[in-house]
Amino acid sequence: MASEAKAGERQQNVETEERWELRLYVAGQTPKSVRAFGNLKQLCETHLAGRYSIEVIDLVENPQLADGDQIVAIPTLVRKLPEPMRKIIGDLSNTERVLVGLDLRRMP
């Protein structure tokens, strides 16, 4: 019974915490694009477990979608929510830079 209460509390905390909507723009299955997605997935599981969604947009298949978020380089990560929108360009391998860029961690 106590474990059920704790599980309920955890579920409630997840529901009341901020939801993160992330969009990753890539150009096909290049090594850099694959690496960017893997790095993003690992970062999200570590820091945003249960509170995020990732939409991957392949600009090879849908180049017109680059206009909406003004994408000029790829891969580019766009944080749609929580606002304000933020962008990070590159393969997301510098975890500290990505955490600061997403405003998950402040610069020292």
Secondary structure as GFF3:
##gff-version 3
##sequence-region A 1 108
A	DSSP	alpha_helix	2	16	.	.	.	ID=ss1
A	DSSP	beta_strand	20	26	.	.	.	ID=ss2
A	DSSP	alpha_helix	31	47	.	.	.	ID=ss3
A	DSSP	beta_strand	52	58	.	.	.	ID=ss4
A	DSSP	three_ten_helix	63	66	.	.	.	ID=ss5
A	DSSP	beta_strand	76	81	.	.	.	ID=ss6
A	DSSP	beta_strand	86	89	.	.	.	ID=ss7
A	DSSP	alpha_helix	95	101	.	.	.	ID=ss8
###
